[in-house]
Amino acid sequence: MSHASEDMRPRVAVLVDYENVYFSDRAVYSDPEAVRRLARDLTTVAEHCGPVSMRKAFAPFPNHPAAMRVFTEEGYDAVTCDQKPNAADLKLIAALTAVTSEQNIGLVILVSGDGDMLEAIEEAQRRGARVVVVSCGGRELSARTKAAADRVLVLPEVAAEAKRIRNGKRTKLGLGRLAFRGTDGGTPAVPESPAARAGSGPAGRSPAEAAVHAGPSLPGVRSTTPSALKTYVNCPRRYFYRYVQRRPESMKPHLFVGNVVHEALKAFFEVEPHRRSAKGLEERLRDAWRRSPDRAAAFPPDMREAEAAAGKAALEDLRLFVRRADLRAVPFALEEFLMTEVGDGVVVRGKIDRIDPSPKGDALVVIDYKTGRPPDTPPNLVDEFQLPLYCAMVEEGHARPVERVRLLYLKGHVTYDFSPREVDIARAKRRALRLFEEIEADTEFRPKVSPLCGHCDFLRDCPAREEAEALLARRTAGREAGEGVAGTADDLPF
């Protein structure tokens, strides 16, 4: 296989909100040498991913002359902002949204703890870039920003990766794969899709909307996620509202709980095994719950009792997890973003909750946490396309076989194991490709009425609203009264 020339490799951009970094840890980042280490670590990691064509730092630099000098000496463009609130954010957002495929930027490393970057991140992705968000503290980002970013890191992870690169050791973050492009990376450029050639799609979709039909993409490839494909399977109309029109969805209590539980488990397994305990996991859940910027949206003030009940249930689930799980496990990776090509230049990307080394040699075990209730009957994991795709992502991303995938329902600590076969992975890839092509060809996005309509933010505008509301009314009338016991706000003082 011939190697692409340096000029054809995707470029990397580094954008640093220095003011945010400074205020996240003023004692450290008021020191010019700490700023220099930060700038050099970012450059080292970025250059490992590809040629760096943009390095910018944003702040009211007259207030930080030493930092401005350091960034300039390290090859950064020090962009001076006035002292008005959010001035630095606005200039950074302008730089991020200006990223274009013509610049050949395949990867943006965005250093900011600000949660207001969502639209700018999505715009950069629509223009063909992958975005890695490096948070200063790791907890102030909103769940939506975390979900939109192709990868979320904290500054110590970048520093550790830079050290590995300088020492010639194997990298662990896999950021180089995010700069993937159809050169010798294995995915060729693809012809224009039928939807794009048509110039407009369903409901007068514009060419710009058609470009994001299946979610953010990479230069030369078309990209989607298992979540987007599942949304289309469940209801094409909801897919249209969410992924074509890019309408925001509200933060629901069950999504909030799932996010903070996953965050608590990640933080728990980042601790050395001998320091893990039930109390430590509870503290991490409470901390994630308190700090989450989505808490107020998920649980407004008039839902304090519901919040207490939800928190109490989550704590019970994690207490059971501590009693039954192997707390001495040392994960190979936690919440890692990976991808796999399913054919015809289509890439499916996803986040893997946890990857463990197998005790049986060089293989890996994929663990997917579930915070909802386990199914009444065991799922047919062979027909579940998401899990085989996860296997493909891990095997291709780490060049190691996957021994099994484990679905772990935290409620009741119910587990289901799936040992992938090549035929299962091939079948899942074919199905994902067929779904992607079906989405591209869809010109109507017909609604699919089901009980899921009761959780849809777009029901008010849905053409099948009357049918859906009738179904939901029948279900409500037939439901037995008295289900569930509400907690009180004093049960769990979050």
N, C-alpha and C positions, 0 to 999 in steps of 0.2 A: 504494500500500500504506500503510495507516495505521500509525502508530507506537504501540507500547505505552506506556502511562503509566509514569512512574518507579516507581510502586508495584508494577507487575507485573514489572519487570525482576528477574532473579535477583540475589541478594545475594552479597557476597564476604566471606570470613572470612580473617583473617591471624593465624596462630599462630606465635610465635617462641620457640624454645628458646634463650634468651639464654646460659645456662650453656654449652651446646654451642658456640655462636658464640664465646664468650669464650675457651674453651680451645682452639678451633681456631686462633686468632691473638691471643694475649693482648696482644702488643705493640701491636696496632691497637685492639682492642675494649675495652681498659681506658681508652681516651680517650673522654670523654663526647661529644665532637664527632663521632667516628667512629660512636658509637651513634646519635647524632641523624641522621646521614646515612643510616644503615641504616634507621632507623624511617621517615624521610621518603621514601626510595626505595621502600620496600615500600608505603607508603600511596599514593604517586603511581601506581605500577603497578596496585595493587588498584583504585583509584578509576577508572582508565582502563577497567577490565573491568566495572564496575558499582557500584552503591551498596554501601559497606562497612558492614556491620552488626555486625562483631565484629573487635576488634583486641586480642590478648592476648600478653603476654610472660611467660615462666615462668623462675624462677631462685630460689635462696636469696638474695633481694634484700638482706637485712641485710648480706650480704658485699659487695654491689655497690650502695651507696646512691646513687652518682652516676648509674649506669645506670637505677636505679629512678626517679629524678627525671626523667631525660630521657624515658623511655618514657611516664611519666604526663603530662608536658608536651606530648608529641606525640599524646596522645589514646588511648594504650594502657592496658588494664587490666593492671597489673603484679601478677601472681599470685605470691605468696610461697610458697616451698616450704621444707621443712626440709633439713638437710644430709645426710640419709641417701642412700645410693646410689640413683640412678634416681628420686628423689622428684619431680624436675621432669618427667621422662619420664612418670611415672604420671599427673600432673595434666594434662599436655598430651594424653596418650592419652584421658583421660576427656573432655576438651573436644572432641577430634576425633570420638570415637564418639558424642557427644551431638548432632552436627550432624544435623538432620532436614529433610525436605522441607517440613514445616510452617513452618520458619523461612525457607523460600524461599532457602536458600543453595545456589547453583549452582556455586560455585568456592571452594576452600580453598587458600590459599597457606601451605604448611607449611615453616617454616625450621628445619631440623634435620639434623644429619649422622648421627643415630642410626639404626642399621639395624633397630631393634626395632619399627618403626612399621607393619610390614606389615599385621597384622590390623586395626589402627585405620584404616589407609588404606582397606582393603577394606570395613570397616563403614561408613565415611563414604560410599563409593561406592554401597554397597547402599541407603543412605538418600537417594541422589539427587545427591550432590555430585561434581564433578570435583576431583581433588587434584593440585596442582603442588608437588613437593618441591624446595625450594631447599637444596642441600647446601652446607655450609661449605667443604669442600675438594674435593668432587666425586668422591672415590675410595673413601670409607669406606662408602658405601651398598652393601648386598648386591644381587646381581643380581635377586633376587626382588622387592625393594622397588622397584628401577628399573623392573622389568616391570609392577608393580602400579600405579605412579603414572601419571597421565595425562600428566605432563610432568616432566622432571628438569632443573633448572638449577643454576648455581652463583651465588654472591653477585655476582661482577663482571658477570654477564649481566643481573642485575636492575638494578644500578647504571647500566649502559649504556642499558637500556631506559627507565629513569626519566629519564635525560638527554635521550633522543630525544623523549619525551613533553613535557618542559618546553620544549624548543626547537621544538616544533611540527613535528617531522620524522616521517616514516613509521616506525611501529613494526615490529620484526622478529620478535618472539617469538610473535605470534599468540595471546596469552593471552586476549584478548577473546572469541575464538571458543569457548574452553573454557567460558565462561559462557553459551553458546548455550542458548536455551530456545524453546519453541514460541510465541513472540509474533510479532514481525515478523522473527524469525530464519529463518523458512521452514518449521519443522516444527511442525505443529499437535498439540495434545493428542490422544491416541489412546484409544479405548475399552479397557476392561479385556480382557485376553487370555483365551482360553478356559481356559488352564491356571490363571490366577488366579481366574477365576469358579468353577472347580471346587473350589477350596479345598484340594485336595490332588492330588498328581500321582503319578508313578511311585514305587513302593516306599514309599508313604505320605509323599510329599513334603509338607512343611508349607507354609503360605502364605509363610513367610519364605524357604524354599528356592525356592519358585516365583518370588519376586521377583528372585532372582539367577540364574534359569534360564539366561539368556544372558549373564551377566557383569554388571559394574557398569553402571548406567544413569544417564541424566540426567533431571531433572524433566520430565515430559511426553513423554518419548521412550523408546524401547527401544533398547538399545545392545549391540553385539557386536563381535568382531574377526575378521579373516581367519584368525588362528590358531585361534580357538575353532571357527569353521565348518569348517576343515580337520580339526580333531580329530573333529568329529562325522562327517564324511565317512569318515574312516579307521576309526573305531569309536565308535558311539553310546554304548557302555557306558563307555568311557574318558571320554567327554564327561560322562556322568552323574557319575562319581566326581570328576572334576576341577572341573567348573563348577556342578554342582547341589549335591553334597555338600561341595564346597570342600576336598577332601582335598589336602594338600600333596604335591608330587612331589620326589624326591631330585635333587640336583645331580649330573648325569652328566658325565663328562669331556668329551664332545663339546659339550655345552651351555656348560660353563665355557670351553673354548677359543674357541667362537664369541663369547661375551660379551667376553672380554679382547681378542680380535682386533678386534672392532668398536670397543671403547673406544680401542685404540691408533690405529686409522685416524682416528677422530674427532679425537683429540688431534693427530695428525700434520697434518691439513688445517686445523686451527685456527692453525697456525704460518704465518707469512708465507712465500710460495713460495721466496724466496731462501735461507731458513734450513732448508729441508727436505733430508734426506739419508737414505741407507739406514741409517746408524748411528743417526740420530735416531729412525727408525721402530722399529728394534730396541730402542732404549732405552725407548721408550714401551710396547712389548709386555712387556718384562721388568718394567717398573715396574707396569703394570696387573696382571701375573701375580702379582708379589710382594704387592701391596697388596690383592688381592681377598679379601674375607672368605669367599668360597665355595671357596677353594683346598683347605682341609682336607677339606671334604665331598666334593669331586670327586676328590681324590687323597690318600687316607689315607696314613699313614707306610709301610704295606706296599706302596704302589704307586709308590715313588719312580722305579723304572726306567720304568714306564709314563708317569709324568709327564714324565720327561726326554725320552722318545721323542715325546710329544705336543708338548712345547715346541719340540723340534728341528724337527719337521714344520711347526709354525706359523711359525717363523722362516724356513724355506725358502720357504714360500708368500709371505711378505711381501718377501723378497729378490727373488723373481720379479716381484712387483707393482711394486717400485721400478724394475726394469729395463724394464718394459713400459708402465707407466701414465704419464699426463701429470702430472708432479709440480708443474707450475706452475698447475694448475687452481685457480680461486678459487670454491669452492662458494657457491651461493645460500643453502643451509641444510644443516645437519647434524643427523641424528637428530631430526627434527621430528615431533611428533604432530599428525595432521590427521584429518578425518573427512568422510564423505559420507553423505547420506541416500539410501537405496536404495528407498524407497517405504513407504507405510502407516505413517509415523512411525518407521521403523526406521533407526538410524544405525550405520554401520560405521566404526570408528576404527582407526588403525594408526600405526606409527612408520616414517617414511621414512628409510632410512640416509643418503642423500645426494641433494641436488638441485643440479644445475649449471645455469648459464645456457647456453643454446645459442649457438653462434657465429652462428646464422642469425636474428638479431633478438631479439624479445622472448620467444621460447619457452623452455621449460625441459626439462632432461633428468633423468630419475629413475634413480638407480643403486641397485641392491639387491645387497649383498655376500652371497655364499654361501661358507661355510667347509667344506662337505662336498664329496664327490667329484662332479664333473660327470656328467650322465647319459650312458649309452652312445650314445644317439641324441638329436638335437636335440629339445628339448621343444616341444610345440605351444602357443605362448604365447597364441594366439588363444583357446584353450579354458581357459586358466589365469585363474580369476576374480580372483585376488589382484592381479595386475599392472594390469588395467584399473581395479580399484577404487583402486589407488594413483594412477593417472592422474586419476581423478575427484577424489580428495582434494586433489591438488596444484592442479589447474585451478580447483577451487572455492575452495580456501583462499587462492590467490594471484591469482586472476583473470587467469591467464596460461595459454596453451596448452602442453600437453606434447608436445614433438616426438617423443620416444621414451623407452622404458624399457629399461634395460640390466641384464640379469642378469650379474653378474661372479663367476664361480667362481674363487676365489683359487688353488685347486690346479690348476696348469697354465695359469692366467690365461686361462680359457675364457670367452668372452663370447657372449651371445645378445641381440640387439636386437629390440624390439617397438615398432612405430609404431601407436599406438592410433587407432581409428576410432570415430566416435560409436556405430555399431552394436555394436562390441565392448564399449564401456563400458555401453551399455544392456543388453546380454545379461548381462554380469557382475552388474549391479545386480539384474536379475530373478532370476538364480540365487541370489544372496545372500539375497534376500527369500524365495524359495521354501525355502531351507535353514532360515532363521530360523523360518518358519512351521511347517516340518516338525518342528523341534526343540520348538516350543511345543506342538505337538499330540501329540508322542511320549509314550506312557504306559508303554513297556517298555524302551527303550534297549537293544536287543538287541546282544550283542557281535558283532564281526566279526573272525574269526580270520585272522591274516596273520603274516608274519615280524615285523611291528612289535610283536607280543605279547612278543617277547624283550626289548624295551626298556620295557615297561609296568610301572610301580610297583604296579599294582593287580591283577596277574595272580593273586595268591594268593586274592583274594576274588571273582574273575570266575566267572560260571556256566559259561563255556566253557573253564575252566582245563585240564581233561584233554585236550580237543581241541587246544588251543594247545600244550600241552607235547609232545603226540605230533608235531605239525607241526615244532616246534623240534628235537626229537630226530632226526627224519628229515633235517632240513637239516644238523644237526651231523654225522650219520653220513656224509652224502654230500659233505661239504666236504673238499677236499684238504688234507692235512697240510702244515705248514711255511709257511703264508702269513704274510708280514710279518716284519720283523726288529726285535727290540726294542732300544732304546737303553740306555745305562747312565746312572746318576744323575750321572756326571761329565760327560756330554756337554753338559749345559745346567744350569749351577749356579744355578737359580732358588732 
